[in-house]
Amino acid sequence: MQRILVVEDEPTIARAVADRLAAEGFAVEIAADGPAAVAAARSYAPDLIVLDVMLPGFDGLEVCRRVQAEHPVPVLMLTARDDETDMLVGLGVGADDYITKPFSMRELSARVRAVLRRVERSAAPPATPVETATLRAGPLEIDQGSRRVRRDGREVHLTPTEFELLGCLARNRGTVLTRAVLLEQVWDWAGASGTRAVDSHVKALRRKLGADLIRTVHGVGYSLEVPQPVGGGRGDA
């Protein structure tokens, strides 16, 4: 039975989330503040943390930093503010995904399962030569076997979701992929409309890899492009 730690200081929300996840077969523990969350992550060893950003003691971003420094674990962040800066900071400190309040329990459970599937895929041994092949796009090298990414020889740490998104774009290099396609292939959300999740993860990738690799096609989606070696071929922003 997979274990989930729910970190939420509002008792009604915490209980509702815990009850829904328990009904779907997960073992669930609850923590109500930052220090308790870090302690529970140590003692409970969860397979995933559902983590509110706004907490007493210290906030969810600090919880995520401390937990990831001790033992990396998938994190789904809850935020009451539709603030892209908060979302990018959360992704930057190691969160795998986020969901904005208010949310439906159905969407929350779907997001939890999608994050766990992505983590399972990342831990599973590659089954075919295609899955172990190294993808190269200009200065970018994506080792699918070891799940490592380098730009200009420098290793860049990506979350499981960021790695899946980059791999999807790289395997379809030069092709514009719609947000709906990316949601289905990376997030396993067939027919979903959470375009902000795609946009925020693309921005997080640009912060880590440079702004010149992923092209936005407004109103459509994104494509991975190899920067042209004009004027030294940098083009970073």
C-alpha positions as CSV (number, residue, x, y, z in Angstrom):
1,M,0.0,0.0,0.0
2,Q,1.5,3.3,-1.1
3,R,1.8,5.9,1.7
4,I,0.8,9.6,1.3
5,L,1.5,12.4,3.7
6,V,-1.0,15.2,3.6
7,V,0.3,18.5,4.9
8,E,-2.5,21.0,5.3
9,D,-3.3,23.4,8.3
10,E,-7.0,23.7,7.5
11,P,-8.6,20.6,9.3
12,T,-11.6,20.3,7.1
13,I,-9.5,20.3,3.9
14,A,-6.9,17.9,5.4
15,R,-9.6,15.4,6.5
16,A,-11.4,15.6,3.2
17,V,-8.2,15.0,1.2
18,A,-7.1,12.2,3.5
19,D,-10.5,10.5,3.4
20,R,-10.6,10.6,-0.4
21,L,-7.1,9.1,-0.7
22,A,-7.8,6.5,1.9
23,A,-10.9,5.5,0.1
24,E,-8.8,4.9,-3.1
25,G,-6.5,2.5,-1.3
26,F,-3.7,4.7,0.0
27,A,-2.3,4.8,3.5
28,V,-2.5,8.4,4.7
29,E,-1.0,10.5,7.5
30,I,-1.7,14.2,8.2
31,A,0.6,17.0,9.4
32,A,-0.7,20.5,10.1
33,D,2.5,22.7,10.1
34,G,6.0,23.0,8.6
35,P,8.0,21.3,11.5
36,A,5.5,18.5,11.9
37,A,5.6,17.9,8.1
38,V,9.4,17.5,8.1
39,A,9.3,15.2,11.1
40,A,6.5,13.1,9.5
41,A,8.4,12.8,6.3
42,R,11.3,11.3,8.2
43,S,9.3,8.9,10.3
44,Y,6.6,7.9,7.9
45,A,8.7,7.7,4.7
46,P,5.8,8.6,2.3
47,D,5.7,7.6,-1.3
48,L,4.2,11.1,-2.1
49,I,3.5,14.3,-0.2
50,V,0.5,16.5,-0.8
51,L,1.8,19.8,0.5
52,D,0.0,23.1,1.1
53,V,2.2,26.2,0.4
54,M,0.8,28.3,3.3
55,L,1.6,26.7,6.6
56,P,2.3,27.8,10.2
57,G,5.8,27.3,11.5
58,F,7.4,27.6,8.1
59,D,5.8,27.4,4.7
60,G,5.5,24.6,2.2
61,L,8.4,25.8,0.1
62,E,10.7,25.4,3.1
63,V,9.2,22.0,3.9
64,C,9.9,20.9,0.3
65,R,13.5,22.2,0.5
66,R,14.2,20.4,3.7
67,V,12.5,17.1,2.7
68,Q,14.2,16.9,-0.7
69,A,17.6,17.6,0.9
70,E,17.2,14.6,3.2
71,H,15.5,12.1,0.9
72,P,13.9,13.0,-2.4
73,V,10.2,12.3,-2.6
74,P,7.5,13.3,-5.1
75,V,5.6,16.4,-4.0
76,L,2.2,17.7,-5.2
77,M,1.9,21.3,-4.0
78,L,-1.4,22.9,-3.1
79,T,-1.6,26.7,-3.5
80,A,-4.5,29.1,-2.8
81,R,-3.0,31.7,-5.0
82,D,-3.0,31.5,-8.8
83,D,0.4,33.0,-8.8
84,E,2.8,31.7,-11.4
85,T,5.9,32.9,-9.4
86,D,4.9,30.7,-6.5
87,M,4.4,27.8,-8.9
88,L,7.8,28.3,-10.4
89,V,9.5,28.6,-7.0
90,G,7.7,25.4,-6.0
91,L,9.0,23.5,-9.0
92,G,12.4,25.0,-8.4
93,V,12.7,23.5,-4.9
94,G,11.7,20.1,-6.0
95,A,7.9,19.9,-6.4
96,D,6.7,17.6,-9.2
97,D,3.4,19.2,-9.8
98,Y,0.9,21.6,-8.2
99,I,-2.8,22.2,-8.0
100,T,-4.6,25.5,-7.3
101,K,-7.3,25.8,-4.7
102,P,-10.2,25.3,-5.0
103,F,-9.9,21.9,-6.6
104,S,-12.1,18.8,-6.9
105,M,-11.2,15.7,-5.1
106,R,-11.5,13.8,-8.4
107,E,-8.8,16.1,-9.9
108,L,-6.6,15.8,-6.9
109,S,-6.7,12.0,-6.9
110,A,-6.0,11.9,-10.6
111,R,-3.0,14.2,-10.1
112,V,-1.7,12.1,-7.3
113,R,-1.9,8.9,-9.4
114,A,-0.3,10.7,-12.4
115,V,2.7,11.8,-10.3
116,L,3.1,8.3,-8.9
117,R,3.0,6.8,-12.4
118,R,5.7,9.2,-13.6
119,V,7.9,8.3,-10.7
120,E,7.4,4.6,-11.3
121,R,8.3,5.0,-14.9
122,S,11.5,6.9,-13.9
123,A,12.5,4.1,-11.5
124,A,11.7,1.2,-13.8
125,P,14.6,-0.3,-15.9
126,P,14.3,0.7,-19.6
127,A,12.7,-2.2,-21.6
128,T,13.9,-1.4,-25.1
129,P,17.0,0.1,-26.9
130,V,14.8,3.0,-27.9
131,E,14.1,3.8,-24.2
132,T,17.8,3.7,-23.4
133,A,19.0,5.8,-26.3
134,T,20.6,9.1,-25.7
135,L,18.7,12.0,-27.3
136,R,20.8,14.9,-28.6
137,A,19.5,18.3,-29.7
138,G,22.2,20.9,-30.2
139,P,23.8,21.6,-26.8
140,L,21.4,19.3,-25.1
141,E,22.1,15.6,-24.2
142,I,19.3,13.5,-22.7
143,D,20.4,10.1,-21.4
144,Q,17.1,8.2,-21.2
145,G,18.7,5.2,-19.5
146,S,20.2,7.0,-16.5
147,R,17.6,9.9,-16.8
148,R,20.3,12.5,-16.8
149,V,20.3,15.7,-18.8
150,R,23.3,17.9,-19.8
151,R,23.6,21.2,-21.5
152,D,27.0,22.0,-23.0
153,G,28.4,19.1,-20.9
154,R,27.0,20.5,-17.6
155,E,24.5,18.3,-15.8
156,V,21.1,19.9,-15.0
157,H,18.9,18.4,-12.3
158,L,15.2,17.9,-13.4
159,T,12.2,16.7,-11.6
160,P,10.6,13.5,-12.9
161,T,7.9,15.6,-14.6
162,E,10.3,18.0,-16.1
163,F,12.4,15.1,-17.5
164,E,9.3,13.5,-19.0
165,L,8.2,16.8,-20.6
166,L,11.7,17.4,-22.0
167,G,11.9,13.9,-23.4
168,C,8.5,14.1,-25.1
169,L,9.6,17.4,-26.8
170,A,13.0,16.0,-27.8
171,R,11.5,12.8,-29.3
172,N,9.3,15.1,-31.4
173,R,12.0,17.7,-32.1
174,G,10.8,20.4,-34.5
175,T,7.2,19.4,-34.2
176,V,4.7,21.7,-32.4
177,L,3.0,19.7,-29.7
178,T,-0.3,21.1,-28.4
179,R,-0.9,21.5,-24.7
180,A,-3.6,18.8,-24.9
181,V,-1.1,16.3,-26.4
182,L,1.5,17.2,-23.7
183,L,-1.0,16.8,-21.0
184,E,-2.0,13.3,-22.3
185,Q,1.5,12.1,-23.0
186,V,3.4,13.5,-20.0
187,W,0.7,14.0,-17.3
188,D,-1.6,11.1,-18.4
189,W,-4.6,13.5,-18.4
190,A,-6.6,12.5,-21.5
191,G,-9.1,15.3,-22.3
192,A,-7.8,17.5,-19.5
193,S,-7.5,21.3,-19.7
194,G,-4.8,22.2,-17.2
195,T,-2.8,24.3,-19.5
196,R,-1.2,26.3,-16.7
197,A,0.6,23.2,-15.6
198,V,2.2,22.8,-19.0
199,D,3.1,26.5,-19.3
200,S,4.7,26.6,-15.8
201,H,6.7,23.5,-16.4
202,V,8.0,24.8,-19.7
203,K,9.1,28.0,-17.9
204,A,10.8,25.9,-15.3
205,L,12.7,24.1,-18.0
206,R,13.7,27.3,-19.6
207,R,15.1,28.6,-16.3
208,K,17.2,25.5,-16.0
209,L,18.2,24.9,-19.6
210,G,18.1,28.3,-21.2
211,A,15.4,30.2,-23.1
212,D,16.6,29.3,-26.6
213,L,15.6,25.6,-26.8
214,I,11.8,25.5,-26.4
215,R,9.8,27.6,-28.8
216,T,6.3,28.9,-28.0
217,V,3.7,28.8,-30.8
218,H,1.1,31.1,-29.4
219,G,-2.4,29.6,-29.2
220,V,-1.0,26.1,-30.1
221,G,1.8,24.7,-27.9
222,Y,5.5,24.2,-27.8
223,S,8.3,22.6,-29.8
224,L,12.0,21.8,-29.1
225,E,14.3,23.7,-31.5
226,V,18.1,23.5,-31.9
227,P,19.5,27.1,-31.7
228,Q,21.3,28.2,-34.8
229,P,25.1,28.7,-34.4
230,V,24.9,32.4,-35.4
231,G,27.2,34.7,-33.4
232,G,28.5,31.8,-31.3
233,G,25.2,29.9,-31.2
234,R,24.3,31.0,-27.6
235,G,21.0,32.8,-27.8
236,D,20.5,32.2,-24.0
237,A,18.3,34.6,-22.1
